[in-house]
Amino acid sequence: MPRTKVHPNAADPEQHAAAVTVDVTPDPPPPPPTVLTVWRRSLLFNCDGFTVFDANGDLAFRVDSYDASGRRRAEVVLMDATGTPLLTVRRKRRLGVLVDHWVIYDGDAADAEAAEPSATSSKPLLSVRRRHRRASSSSSSRAKALAYVTPLQVSSSSYVVEGSYGRRACVVREPDHARGDAVVAEVRRKDAVLGDDVFRLVVEPRLGATLAMGLVIALDEMFAGGRSSSSLLRSRTWSV
């Protein structure tokens, strides 16, 4: 029986298999969370606000407010270390609704509106609403929620804040039906520190440190009625 003619350009299956290399390089690990040290004080004399340091001890964010009365303020601006406005947290009240909510804007909303009063030059990013105390639900997740964060941009996500502000133990969760609720930020007590004015803020990259600090400011304004034992004279803190 004559041998089957093989096309000269046909590749030998064994040689072809040997020539094929499989890239087995593992995927790079996800970036680590950002760890911030938050001090519930302003570096400026006779001011209220925040001073935030990064993991290297460098100044990362600051909030300086000359209104140190302890009352809820209409507007708070988050700045970077050089004083450049990053976010504006503004208190809103809907007509006929007693419960306030806070809107987080990109940049300095007041300056943007003054420059272009007829334009929406300052973009609203998120709305933060406190869970009504009388709201009842059989769901345990709703029962332990303290605030709800609603996106005001298509690319943003919604979040739920859970935990205790008075104990400096709370988390920000991003509901994800496919992977389960993901913790994107967490407020923790700082070891070896007495009082509640200094705490840690751990932020996942998917949320970002700037937005996380915007949520901290909104929640601080939301629960502004409390005082910590170490700052009765000049600093407002969170309370449950």
Order of alpha helices (4+ residues) and beta strands (2+ residues): alpha-beta-beta-beta-beta-beta-beta-alpha-beta-alpha-beta-beta-beta-beta-beta-alpha
